[in-house]
Amino acid sequence: MPKPRKGEKNKEPIKPTFRIFCEGEKTEPQYFRALIDDLFPGKRNLVVVEDCKPNTPREIVETAAQSRKVGHANDVVWVVYDREAVNKYPHQLHKDASDLAKSNDIGVAISNICFEYWLLLHFEQTDAQYGSYADLIKNSNLKEHFSALGLDYDKATPQIYETIKDSLDKAMRRATITRRNSHQAAEQGKQLPHYLNPFVNIDELINEMRGFVATYG
């Protein structure tokens, strides 16, 4: 048997990493980094929000899939992106991204119509449908809810998570109810998330993060 290299006996095994690839450069990454610091203090090396330049669902999944080639065999990889308006991202584009994610064992956290729907669930239970980010901002109570907490909502505002973190568990319960209602109302053959408006499963991502940290943290 070969002799261990100098210092090898004391070398700790490399741990797997929970990797999150987000659409956008501000709102989602800032939210998740603040959430990680809050729920898992000191675990930013274990649960990582990766810098991600690509912007379409398929491009984000492709970038996440590349990380599989260089990471730990037990890494967990998720992508986070919006459904967006149908005239911006047709259904086939979302199906292609979803199929690619599945074939690479990548979790998908999708918000239909946009991430702000997840934020809205921190304040209220709603099954309201919105056609775009602009539609939600104009016709929902999101900005009023934030204003009542002393924050003028803007996508680039870094204090979003800190402002609403006390309602995280409520948002997670409401997301479950929203998905159930949308699935029950769905037309035959249109049960995939990009067809369901509203839909959000960020609670599933957070629950998997919790389980991962409990295992490897």
N, C-alpha and C positions, 0 to 999 in steps of 0.2 A: 504493500500500500504506500503511495507516495506521501512524503512528509507534508504537513500543512505549511503553507507559506507564512512568512513572518506576519504576525498580527491577525491571521485568519481565524484563530480560535475565538477572538473577541468581536469578530465582525458580525453585526446583526443582519438577519435576513432582510432583503428588500421587501417592503410591504406593497401590496397593490394600491392603486389609486382610483378614486371616484372622479371621473372627468366629465365636466359639463361644457358643452359648446353652445353658445347663445347667439341668436340673431341680434343684430344691433350692437352698438358700442357703449351704450350708457345705461338705459333703463334696466334691462334684464341682468347684465353683468353686475351692476351696482347693487341691485336687489339681492341677488344670490350671494355675493361676497359678504354683504351685511348679514344675511341670514346665517351663513356658515359661521361667521364670527360670533353670532349670538347663540346659536344652537350647539355649536361644536368649537368652543374657544380653543385656540392653539392648534387647530386641525387643518389649516389651509394647505399644508403639504399633503394631507390625506384626501381632502375633498377640494378639487381644483376647478376653478372657472377659467377655462382656457381663453387666451386671446384668439379671436376668430374673425378674420376679415370677410370671408364669403357671406353672401346675404340671402340667396335663394335657399329654399328648403333642401333641394338636392345638393347644392354646393356645401351646405353646412354638414350634411350627412357624409359627403365624400371626404371632407376634412376630418371628421370624427373617425371615419373608417381608416384613414391613414394612421391615426394614433394607435390603432390596434396592432400595427405592424412593428411598433417599437416599444410598446408598453408591456406591463406584466400580464401574464396569462390570466390572472384573476381580476384585472382592471374591470371596472364597471363604467360604461360610457353612455351618456345621454345627450340628446340635442334638444334645444328649446327654440321654438319659432312660432310665428303667427300664421294663421290661415290666410289672412288678408282677404281683400275683395276678390270675387271670382274672376272679374275681368283683369285682375293683375296676375293671379296665380290660378290657372285652370285646374280642374279636378285631377286631370291626368298627371300634372306636375307633382301634385301632392301624393298621388298613388305611387309614382315612381320613387319619390323620396322615402315613402313608408316602406316600400318593398326592399329598397336598398338598405335601409336601417335594419329591417328584420333579418336580412341575409347576413348582416355583419354583427348581429346580436347587440344592437344599439337601441336604447330606449328613446322614445319620442314623447316629449311634453309639448303639446300643441294647444294654443289658445285660439278659439274661434269666436270672435273675429280677430281679437288682438290681446296682448298681454294685459291691457287695461281692464279687460273683463275679469281677469283673476284679481286685480286690485279692487275692483268694484265689489267682489264677493267678500272682501274684508268688512264691508259695511252693511250689506243687505243680501237677502236671498232673492234672486231674480232669474227669470227665464226669458228676459227680453232679448230680442234679436236685433243685431246691428249689422249694417252692411259694410262698414269700414271704421277705421280708427276715428276719422273726423266725425262720423255719424255718432259713435259712442260718446265722444267728448262733448258734442253739441247737445245730445238728447238724453244722456244719462245724468245721474246726480253725482258722478264721481268728483268733479271739481268742487262742488258744494260740500261734499263729505270731507274732503281734504281741507277746505277753507275753514270748516268748523273746528278742525284740529290745529289751525294756525299755519297751514302750509298752502302756498299757492302752487297747485300742481303743474309741473312741467316734466316732460320726459327726461330731461337732463338733471332734475333735482336729485342730489345724492341722499337726501334724508327720507326717501319714500319708505323704505323698510322700517326704519326706526320709528316713523310716525304711526305705522299701522301694525307693528309686530304683535301687540297685545291681542289682536283679532285673528292671528294666524290660524288657530285651531277652528275658529268659526268659519273662516274661508275654506278650510279643508273639508269640513262637513258640508258646507253649501255646494262645493264643487261636486261632491259625490251625488247630491240630490239633483243638481243640474244635469249631470251625465245621465242619470237614471231617467229623468223626465225626457231628455232629448232622444235617448234610445227608444223609449216607449212610443214617442211620436214619429219616429223615423219611417220613411217609406221603405218598402221592401227593396233590398239591394243597395240601400244608401245608409248603411249603419256605420261606415267608417268616419273617423273624427272630422275629416275635411268636409263632409256633407252635413254634419250636425251643427246647427247654429241655434243656441249657444253650445259650446263644448270647451272644457278645460280639464286637464289632468295633472296639473303641477303638484297637486297633493300626493299623487302616486310617486312622483320624483322625490319629493321630500321624505316620504315614508321609506323609500328605498335608501336614501342617504342615511337616515337614522339607523336602519338595519346594518348598513355597511360599516358605519362608525362603531356600532355596538360590537361588531365582529372583529374589526381590524384596529380600532382605536386604542 
